[in-house]
Amino acid sequence: MVSEETFASGSSSTPPPPEHDVASVKLAKLLAFQDSFSQSKGKGISIGSKQGGDANYHHVVSELKQEIMLLKHESIDKDFLNGSLDVRVSSLEQENSVKDAKISKLQANLGGITALLFDEAALISEVW
């Protein structure tokens, strides 16, 4: 028999989002219902009206399908957002690289100007 437990999703270091927990619990209930239903059928035990059991089963399946569709939609939205953010990060890193190159060039130019200034100061002091 399947117990009511949540199924892990994603990385083990981060807890799953609450909507995954809800879907996991519903899935566990469905599996438990399906397991008990199949065991009772095998033993010849009636669980009441077969149509009532089937209706409940189909209702749970319908709810799970809706949950799955919502989770897939949210996953697609999050993947799109992650892709957009990755592009933005890449763009910012490229801008940062260009700015670092400009800073290095300016520092080199400043060093050259400083050296020229000291050379001129030395020449002036020799002349005087």
Chimera marker file (.cmm) of the C-alpha trace (Angstrom):
<marker_set name="trace">
<marker id="1" x="0.000" y="0.000" z="0.000" r="1" g="1" b="0" radius="0.5"/>
<marker id="2" x="1.265" y="3.489" z="-0.772" r="1" g="1" b="0" radius="0.5"/>
<marker id="3" x="1.495" y="5.857" z="2.162" r="1" g="1" b="0" radius="0.5"/>
<marker id="4" x="0.641" y="9.549" z="2.014" r="1" g="1" b="0" radius="0.5"/>
<marker id="5" x="4.010" y="11.171" z="1.532" r="1" g="1" b="0" radius="0.5"/>
<marker id="6" x="5.359" y="13.904" z="-0.607" r="1" g="1" b="0" radius="0.5"/>
<marker id="7" x="7.684" y="13.054" z="-3.431" r="1" g="1" b="0" radius="0.5"/>
<marker id="8" x="10.936" y="14.974" z="-3.721" r="1" g="1" b="0" radius="0.5"/>
<marker id="9" x="11.332" y="17.326" z="-6.630" r="1" g="1" b="0" radius="0.5"/>
<marker id="10" x="14.301" y="19.368" z="-7.753" r="1" g="1" b="0" radius="0.5"/>
<marker id="11" x="17.475" y="19.662" z="-5.742" r="1" g="1" b="0" radius="0.5"/>
<marker id="12" x="17.634" y="17.911" z="-2.385" r="1" g="1" b="0" radius="0.5"/>
<marker id="13" x="19.140" y="21.028" z="-0.811" r="1" g="1" b="0" radius="0.5"/>
<marker id="14" x="16.077" y="23.171" z="-1.467" r="1" g="1" b="0" radius="0.5"/>
<marker id="15" x="12.566" y="22.319" z="-0.313" r="1" g="1" b="0" radius="0.5"/>
<marker id="16" x="10.010" y="21.807" z="-3.069" r="1" g="1" b="0" radius="0.5"/>
<marker id="17" x="7.519" y="24.600" z="-3.719" r="1" g="1" b="0" radius="0.5"/>
<marker id="18" x="4.194" y="24.243" z="-1.857" r="1" g="1" b="0" radius="0.5"/>
<marker id="19" x="2.252" y="23.547" z="-5.048" r="1" g="1" b="0" radius="0.5"/>
<marker id="20" x="4.468" y="20.495" z="-5.641" r="1" g="1" b="0" radius="0.5"/>
<marker id="21" x="3.659" y="19.249" z="-2.139" r="1" g="1" b="0" radius="0.5"/>
<marker id="22" x="-0.071" y="19.541" z="-2.835" r="1" g="1" b="0" radius="0.5"/>
<marker id="23" x="0.274" y="17.656" z="-6.112" r="1" g="1" b="0" radius="0.5"/>
<marker id="24" x="2.432" y="15.006" z="-4.418" r="1" g="1" b="0" radius="0.5"/>
<marker id="25" x="-0.138" y="14.454" z="-1.679" r="1" g="1" b="0" radius="0.5"/>
<marker id="26" x="-2.931" y="14.153" z="-4.248" r="1" g="1" b="0" radius="0.5"/>
<marker id="27" x="-0.851" y="11.700" z="-6.266" r="1" g="1" b="0" radius="0.5"/>
<marker id="28" x="-0.134" y="9.638" z="-3.141" r="1" g="1" b="0" radius="0.5"/>
<marker id="29" x="-3.865" y="9.559" z="-2.330" r="1" g="1" b="0" radius="0.5"/>
<marker id="30" x="-4.657" y="8.490" z="-5.880" r="1" g="1" b="0" radius="0.5"/>
<marker id="31" x="-2.083" y="5.713" z="-5.758" r="1" g="1" b="0" radius="0.5"/>
<marker id="32" x="-3.348" y="4.579" z="-2.350" r="1" g="1" b="0" radius="0.5"/>
<marker id="33" x="-6.928" y="4.585" z="-3.651" r="1" g="1" b="0" radius="0.5"/>
<marker id="34" x="-5.905" y="2.711" z="-6.779" r="1" g="1" b="0" radius="0.5"/>
<marker id="35" x="-3.926" y="0.182" z="-4.718" r="1" g="1" b="0" radius="0.5"/>
<marker id="36" x="-6.764" y="-0.444" z="-2.267" r="1" g="1" b="0" radius="0.5"/>
<marker id="37" x="-9.276" y="-0.621" z="-5.120" r="1" g="1" b="0" radius="0.5"/>
<marker id="38" x="-7.233" y="-3.228" z="-7.008" r="1" g="1" b="0" radius="0.5"/>
<marker id="39" x="-6.632" y="-5.265" z="-3.820" r="1" g="1" b="0" radius="0.5"/>
<marker id="40" x="-10.320" y="-5.288" z="-2.955" r="1" g="1" b="0" radius="0.5"/>
<marker id="41" x="-11.236" y="-6.316" z="-6.506" r="1" g="1" b="0" radius="0.5"/>
<marker id="42" x="-8.775" y="-9.190" z="-6.314" r="1" g="1" b="0" radius="0.5"/>
<marker id="43" x="-10.289" y="-10.421" z="-3.036" r="1" g="1" b="0" radius="0.5"/>
<marker id="44" x="-13.829" y="-10.106" z="-4.316" r="1" g="1" b="0" radius="0.5"/>
<marker id="45" x="-14.639" y="-7.367" z="-1.799" r="1" g="1" b="0" radius="0.5"/>
<marker id="46" x="-17.061" y="-4.691" z="-2.908" r="1" g="1" b="0" radius="0.5"/>
<marker id="47" x="-16.290" y="-1.089" z="-1.981" r="1" g="1" b="0" radius="0.5"/>
<marker id="48" x="-19.828" y="0.063" z="-2.440" r="1" g="1" b="0" radius="0.5"/>
<marker id="49" x="-21.027" y="1.371" z="-5.743" r="1" g="1" b="0" radius="0.5"/>
<marker id="50" x="-18.478" y="0.764" z="-8.463" r="1" g="1" b="0" radius="0.5"/>
<marker id="51" x="-19.607" y="3.899" z="-10.260" r="1" g="1" b="0" radius="0.5"/>
<marker id="52" x="-19.055" y="5.994" z="-7.137" r="1" g="1" b="0" radius="0.5"/>
<marker id="53" x="-15.508" y="4.671" z="-6.821" r="1" g="1" b="0" radius="0.5"/>
<marker id="54" x="-14.862" y="5.239" z="-10.492" r="1" g="1" b="0" radius="0.5"/>
<marker id="55" x="-16.302" y="8.750" z="-10.299" r="1" g="1" b="0" radius="0.5"/>
<marker id="56" x="-14.047" y="9.575" z="-7.354" r="1" g="1" b="0" radius="0.5"/>
<marker id="57" x="-11.095" y="8.040" z="-9.185" r="1" g="1" b="0" radius="0.5"/>
<marker id="58" x="-11.833" y="10.050" z="-12.329" r="1" g="1" b="0" radius="0.5"/>
<marker id="59" x="-12.324" y="13.216" z="-10.275" r="1" g="1" b="0" radius="0.5"/>
<marker id="60" x="-8.924" y="12.752" z="-8.617" r="1" g="1" b="0" radius="0.5"/>
<marker id="61" x="-7.318" y="11.997" z="-11.985" r="1" g="1" b="0" radius="0.5"/>
<marker id="62" x="-8.924" y="15.121" z="-13.442" r="1" g="1" b="0" radius="0.5"/>
<marker id="63" x="-7.625" y="17.252" z="-10.557" r="1" g="1" b="0" radius="0.5"/>
<marker id="64" x="-4.146" y="15.784" z="-10.970" r="1" g="1" b="0" radius="0.5"/>
<marker id="65" x="-4.169" y="16.497" z="-14.700" r="1" g="1" b="0" radius="0.5"/>
<marker id="66" x="-5.112" y="20.114" z="-13.978" r="1" g="1" b="0" radius="0.5"/>
<marker id="67" x="-2.340" y="20.372" z="-11.367" r="1" g="1" b="0" radius="0.5"/>
<marker id="68" x="0.148" y="18.899" z="-13.835" r="1" g="1" b="0" radius="0.5"/>
<marker id="69" x="-0.872" y="21.387" z="-16.524" r="1" g="1" b="0" radius="0.5"/>
<marker id="70" x="-0.520" y="24.293" z="-14.077" r="1" g="1" b="0" radius="0.5"/>
<marker id="71" x="2.894" y="23.071" z="-12.923" r="1" g="1" b="0" radius="0.5"/>
<marker id="72" x="4.061" y="22.611" z="-16.517" r="1" g="1" b="0" radius="0.5"/>
<marker id="73" x="2.880" y="26.131" z="-17.374" r="1" g="1" b="0" radius="0.5"/>
<marker id="74" x="4.658" y="27.565" z="-14.313" r="1" g="1" b="0" radius="0.5"/>
<marker id="75" x="7.784" y="25.603" z="-15.223" r="1" g="1" b="0" radius="0.5"/>
<marker id="76" x="7.744" y="27.000" z="-18.767" r="1" g="1" b="0" radius="0.5"/>
<marker id="77" x="7.265" y="30.537" z="-17.425" r="1" g="1" b="0" radius="0.5"/>
<marker id="78" x="10.153" y="30.086" z="-14.991" r="1" g="1" b="0" radius="0.5"/>
<marker id="79" x="12.376" y="28.606" z="-17.717" r="1" g="1" b="0" radius="0.5"/>
<marker id="80" x="11.618" y="31.616" z="-19.929" r="1" g="1" b="0" radius="0.5"/>
<marker id="81" x="12.400" y="34.002" z="-17.060" r="1" g="1" b="0" radius="0.5"/>
<marker id="82" x="15.653" y="32.147" z="-16.316" r="1" g="1" b="0" radius="0.5"/>
<marker id="83" x="16.624" y="32.357" z="-19.991" r="1" g="1" b="0" radius="0.5"/>
<marker id="84" x="15.891" y="36.088" z="-20.072" r="1" g="1" b="0" radius="0.5"/>
<marker id="85" x="17.921" y="36.640" z="-16.916" r="1" g="1" b="0" radius="0.5"/>
<marker id="86" x="20.816" y="34.583" z="-18.312" r="1" g="1" b="0" radius="0.5"/>
<marker id="87" x="20.855" y="36.778" z="-21.421" r="1" g="1" b="0" radius="0.5"/>
<marker id="88" x="20.819" y="39.928" z="-19.249" r="1" g="1" b="0" radius="0.5"/>
<marker id="89" x="23.662" y="38.606" z="-17.058" r="1" g="1" b="0" radius="0.5"/>
<marker id="90" x="25.689" y="37.782" z="-20.169" r="1" g="1" b="0" radius="0.5"/>
<marker id="91" x="25.100" y="41.285" z="-21.530" r="1" g="1" b="0" radius="0.5"/>
<marker id="92" x="26.145" y="42.893" z="-18.239" r="1" g="1" b="0" radius="0.5"/>
<marker id="93" x="29.281" y="40.733" z="-18.075" r="1" g="1" b="0" radius="0.5"/>
<marker id="94" x="30.192" y="41.824" z="-21.605" r="1" g="1" b="0" radius="0.5"/>
<marker id="95" x="29.660" y="45.503" z="-20.686" r="1" g="1" b="0" radius="0.5"/>
<marker id="96" x="31.785" y="44.984" z="-17.578" r="1" g="1" b="0" radius="0.5"/>
<marker id="97" x="34.559" y="43.440" z="-19.674" r="1" g="1" b="0" radius="0.5"/>
<marker id="98" x="34.533" y="46.406" z="-22.089" r="1" g="1" b="0" radius="0.5"/>
<marker id="99" x="34.661" y="48.872" z="-19.179" r="1" g="1" b="0" radius="0.5"/>
<marker id="100" x="37.527" y="46.947" z="-17.545" r="1" g="1" b="0" radius="0.5"/>
<marker id="101" x="39.467" y="47.148" z="-20.830" r="1" g="1" b="0" radius="0.5"/>
<marker id="102" x="38.874" y="50.925" z="-20.985" r="1" g="1" b="0" radius="0.5"/>
<marker id="103" x="40.031" y="51.336" z="-17.376" r="1" g="1" b="0" radius="0.5"/>
<marker id="104" x="43.205" y="49.353" z="-18.110" r="1" g="1" b="0" radius="0.5"/>
<marker id="105" x="43.910" y="51.494" z="-21.174" r="1" g="1" b="0" radius="0.5"/>
<marker id="106" x="43.362" y="54.723" z="-19.201" r="1" g="1" b="0" radius="0.5"/>
<marker id="107" x="45.646" y="53.497" z="-16.409" r="1" g="1" b="0" radius="0.5"/>
<marker id="108" x="48.363" y="52.686" z="-18.947" r="1" g="1" b="0" radius="0.5"/>
<marker id="109" x="47.980" y="56.136" z="-20.527" r="1" g="1" b="0" radius="0.5"/>
<marker id="110" x="48.124" y="57.782" z="-17.099" r="1" g="1" b="0" radius="0.5"/>
<marker id="111" x="51.313" y="55.860" z="-16.346" r="1" g="1" b="0" radius="0.5"/>
<marker id="112" x="52.843" y="57.041" z="-19.625" r="1" g="1" b="0" radius="0.5"/>
<marker id="113" x="51.864" y="60.669" z="-18.966" r="1" g="1" b="0" radius="0.5"/>
<marker id="114" x="53.283" y="60.470" z="-15.434" r="1" g="1" b="0" radius="0.5"/>
<marker id="115" x="56.571" y="59.096" z="-16.796" r="1" g="1" b="0" radius="0.5"/>
<marker id="116" x="56.747" y="61.912" z="-19.369" r="1" g="1" b="0" radius="0.5"/>
<marker id="117" x="56.072" y="64.473" z="-16.646" r="1" g="1" b="0" radius="0.5"/>
<marker id="118" x="58.918" y="63.144" z="-14.512" r="1" g="1" b="0" radius="0.5"/>
<marker id="119" x="61.231" y="63.063" z="-17.541" r="1" g="1" b="0" radius="0.5"/>
<marker id="120" x="60.376" y="66.694" z="-18.314" r="1" g="1" b="0" radius="0.5"/>
<marker id="121" x="60.901" y="67.649" z="-14.674" r="1" g="1" b="0" radius="0.5"/>
<marker id="122" x="64.303" y="65.951" z="-14.733" r="1" g="1" b="0" radius="0.5"/>
<marker id="123" x="65.289" y="67.762" z="-17.939" r="1" g="1" b="0" radius="0.5"/>
<marker id="124" x="64.191" y="71.098" z="-16.514" r="1" g="1" b="0" radius="0.5"/>
<marker id="125" x="66.178" y="70.516" z="-13.338" r="1" g="1" b="0" radius="0.5"/>
<marker id="126" x="69.291" y="69.632" z="-15.413" r="1" g="1" b="0" radius="0.5"/>
<marker id="127" x="68.945" y="72.778" z="-17.465" r="1" g="1" b="0" radius="0.5"/>
<marker id="128" x="68.661" y="74.999" z="-14.422" r="1" g="1" b="0" radius="0.5"/>
<link id1="1" id2="2" r="1" g="1" b="0" radius="0.2"/>
<link id1="2" id2="3" r="1" g="1" b="0" radius="0.2"/>
<link id1="3" id2="4" r="1" g="1" b="0" radius="0.2"/>
<link id1="4" id2="5" r="1" g="1" b="0" radius="0.2"/>
<link id1="5" id2="6" r="1" g="1" b="0" radius="0.2"/>
<link id1="6" id2="7" r="1" g="1" b="0" radius="0.2"/>
<link id1="7" id2="8" r="1" g="1" b="0" radius="0.2"/>
<link id1="8" id2="9" r="1" g="1" b="0" radius="0.2"/>
<link id1="9" id2="10" r="1" g="1" b="0" radius="0.2"/>
<link id1="10" id2="11" r="1" g="1" b="0" radius="0.2"/>
<link id1="11" id2="12" r="1" g="1" b="0" radius="0.2"/>
<link id1="12" id2="13" r="1" g="1" b="0" radius="0.2"/>
<link id1="13" id2="14" r="1" g="1" b="0" radius="0.2"/>
<link id1="14" id2="15" r="1" g="1" b="0" radius="0.2"/>
<link id1="15" id2="16" r="1" g="1" b="0" radius="0.2"/>
<link id1="16" id2="17" r="1" g="1" b="0" radius="0.2"/>
<link id1="17" id2="18" r="1" g="1" b="0" radius="0.2"/>
<link id1="18" id2="19" r="1" g="1" b="0" radius="0.2"/>
<link id1="19" id2="20" r="1" g="1" b="0" radius="0.2"/>
<link id1="20" id2="21" r="1" g="1" b="0" radius="0.2"/>
<link id1="21" id2="22" r="1" g="1" b="0" radius="0.2"/>
<link id1="22" id2="23" r="1" g="1" b="0" radius="0.2"/>
<link id1="23" id2="24" r="1" g="1" b="0" radius="0.2"/>
<link id1="24" id2="25" r="1" g="1" b="0" radius="0.2"/>
<link id1="25" id2="26" r="1" g="1" b="0" radius="0.2"/>
<link id1="26" id2="27" r="1" g="1" b="0" radius="0.2"/>
<link id1="27" id2="28" r="1" g="1" b="0" radius="0.2"/>
<link id1="28" id2="29" r="1" g="1" b="0" radius="0.2"/>
<link id1="29" id2="30" r="1" g="1" b="0" radius="0.2"/>
<link id1="30" id2="31" r="1" g="1" b="0" radius="0.2"/>
<link id1="31" id2="32" r="1" g="1" b="0" radius="0.2"/>
<link id1="32" id2="33" r="1" g="1" b="0" radius="0.2"/>
<link id1="33" id2="34" r="1" g="1" b="0" radius="0.2"/>
<link id1="34" id2="35" r="1" g="1" b="0" radius="0.2"/>
<link id1="35" id2="36" r="1" g="1" b="0" radius="0.2"/>
<link id1="36" id2="37" r="1" g="1" b="0" radius="0.2"/>
<link id1="37" id2="38" r="1" g="1" b="0" radius="0.2"/>
<link id1="38" id2="39" r="1" g="1" b="0" radius="0.2"/>
<link id1="39" id2="40" r="1" g="1" b="0" radius="0.2"/>
<link id1="40" id2="41" r="1" g="1" b="0" radius="0.2"/>
<link id1="41" id2="42" r="1" g="1" b="0" radius="0.2"/>
<link id1="42" id2="43" r="1" g="1" b="0" radius="0.2"/>
<link id1="43" id2="44" r="1" g="1" b="0" radius="0.2"/>
<link id1="44" id2="45" r="1" g="1" b="0" radius="0.2"/>
<link id1="45" id2="46" r="1" g="1" b="0" radius="0.2"/>
<link id1="46" id2="47" r="1" g="1" b="0" radius="0.2"/>
<link id1="47" id2="48" r="1" g="1" b="0" radius="0.2"/>
<link id1="48" id2="49" r="1" g="1" b="0" radius="0.2"/>
<link id1="49" id2="50" r="1" g="1" b="0" radius="0.2"/>
<link id1="50" id2="51" r="1" g="1" b="0" radius="0.2"/>
<link id1="51" id2="52" r="1" g="1" b="0" radius="0.2"/>
<link id1="52" id2="53" r="1" g="1" b="0" radius="0.2"/>
<link id1="53" id2="54" r="1" g="1" b="0" radius="0.2"/>
<link id1="54" id2="55" r="1" g="1" b="0" radius="0.2"/>
<link id1="55" id2="56" r="1" g="1" b="0" radius="0.2"/>
<link id1="56" id2="57" r="1" g="1" b="0" radius="0.2"/>
<link id1="57" id2="58" r="1" g="1" b="0" radius="0.2"/>
<link id1="58" id2="59" r="1" g="1" b="0" radius="0.2"/>
<link id1="59" id2="60" r="1" g="1" b="0" radius="0.2"/>
<link id1="60" id2="61" r="1" g="1" b="0" radius="0.2"/>
<link id1="61" id2="62" r="1" g="1" b="0" radius="0.2"/>
<link id1="62" id2="63" r="1" g="1" b="0" radius="0.2"/>
<link id1="63" id2="64" r="1" g="1" b="0" radius="0.2"/>
<link id1="64" id2="65" r="1" g="1" b="0" radius="0.2"/>
<link id1="65" id2="66" r="1" g="1" b="0" radius="0.2"/>
<link id1="66" id2="67" r="1" g="1" b="0" radius="0.2"/>
<link id1="67" id2="68" r="1" g="1" b="0" radius="0.2"/>
<link id1="68" id2="69" r="1" g="1" b="0" radius="0.2"/>
<link id1="69" id2="70" r="1" g="1" b="0" radius="0.2"/>
<link id1="70" id2="71" r="1" g="1" b="0" radius="0.2"/>
<link id1="71" id2="72" r="1" g="1" b="0" radius="0.2"/>
<link id1="72" id2="73" r="1" g="1" b="0" radius="0.2"/>
<link id1="73" id2="74" r="1" g="1" b="0" radius="0.2"/>
<link id1="74" id2="75" r="1" g="1" b="0" radius="0.2"/>
<link id1="75" id2="76" r="1" g="1" b="0" radius="0.2"/>
<link id1="76" id2="77" r="1" g="1" b="0" radius="0.2"/>
<link id1="77" id2="78" r="1" g="1" b="0" radius="0.2"/>
<link id1="78" id2="79" r="1" g="1" b="0" radius="0.2"/>
<link id1="79" id2="80" r="1" g="1" b="0" radius="0.2"/>
<link id1="80" id2="81" r="1" g="1" b="0" radius="0.2"/>
<link id1="81" id2="82" r="1" g="1" b="0" radius="0.2"/>
<link id1="82" id2="83" r="1" g="1" b="0" radius="0.2"/>
<link id1="83" id2="84" r="1" g="1" b="0" radius="0.2"/>
<link id1="84" id2="85" r="1" g="1" b="0" radius="0.2"/>
<link id1="85" id2="86" r="1" g="1" b="0" radius="0.2"/>
<link id1="86" id2="87" r="1" g="1" b="0" radius="0.2"/>
<link id1="87" id2="88" r="1" g="1" b="0" radius="0.2"/>
<link id1="88" id2="89" r="1" g="1" b="0" radius="0.2"/>
<link id1="89" id2="90" r="1" g="1" b="0" radius="0.2"/>
<link id1="90" id2="91" r="1" g="1" b="0" radius="0.2"/>
<link id1="91" id2="92" r="1" g="1" b="0" radius="0.2"/>
<link id1="92" id2="93" r="1" g="1" b="0" radius="0.2"/>
<link id1="93" id2="94" r="1" g="1" b="0" radius="0.2"/>
<link id1="94" id2="95" r="1" g="1" b="0" radius="0.2"/>
<link id1="95" id2="96" r="1" g="1" b="0" radius="0.2"/>
<link id1="96" id2="97" r="1" g="1" b="0" radius="0.2"/>
<link id1="97" id2="98" r="1" g="1" b="0" radius="0.2"/>
<link id1="98" id2="99" r="1" g="1" b="0" radius="0.2"/>
<link id1="99" id2="100" r="1" g="1" b="0" radius="0.2"/>
<link id1="100" id2="101" r="1" g="1" b="0" radius="0.2"/>
<link id1="101" id2="102" r="1" g="1" b="0" radius="0.2"/>
<link id1="102" id2="103" r="1" g="1" b="0" radius="0.2"/>
<link id1="103" id2="104" r="1" g="1" b="0" radius="0.2"/>
<link id1="104" id2="105" r="1" g="1" b="0" radius="0.2"/>
<link id1="105" id2="106" r="1" g="1" b="0" radius="0.2"/>
<link id1="106" id2="107" r="1" g="1" b="0" radius="0.2"/>
<link id1="107" id2="108" r="1" g="1" b="0" radius="0.2"/>
<link id1="108" id2="109" r="1" g="1" b="0" radius="0.2"/>
<link id1="109" id2="110" r="1" g="1" b="0" radius="0.2"/>
<link id1="110" id2="111" r="1" g="1" b="0" radius="0.2"/>
<link id1="111" id2="112" r="1" g="1" b="0" radius="0.2"/>
<link id1="112" id2="113" r="1" g="1" b="0" radius="0.2"/>
<link id1="113" id2="114" r="1" g="1" b="0" radius="0.2"/>
<link id1="114" id2="115" r="1" g="1" b="0" radius="0.2"/>
<link id1="115" id2="116" r="1" g="1" b="0" radius="0.2"/>
<link id1="116" id2="117" r="1" g="1" b="0" radius="0.2"/>
<link id1="117" id2="118" r="1" g="1" b="0" radius="0.2"/>
<link id1="118" id2="119" r="1" g="1" b="0" radius="0.2"/>
<link id1="119" id2="120" r="1" g="1" b="0" radius="0.2"/>
<link id1="120" id2="121" r="1" g="1" b="0" radius="0.2"/>
<link id1="121" id2="122" r="1" g="1" b="0" radius="0.2"/>
<link id1="122" id2="123" r="1" g="1" b="0" radius="0.2"/>
<link id1="123" id2="124" r="1" g="1" b="0" radius="0.2"/>
<link id1="124" id2="125" r="1" g="1" b="0" radius="0.2"/>
<link id1="125" id2="126" r="1" g="1" b="0" radius="0.2"/>
<link id1="126" id2="127" r="1" g="1" b="0" radius="0.2"/>
<link id1="127" id2="128" r="1" g="1" b="0" radius="0.2"/>
</marker_set>
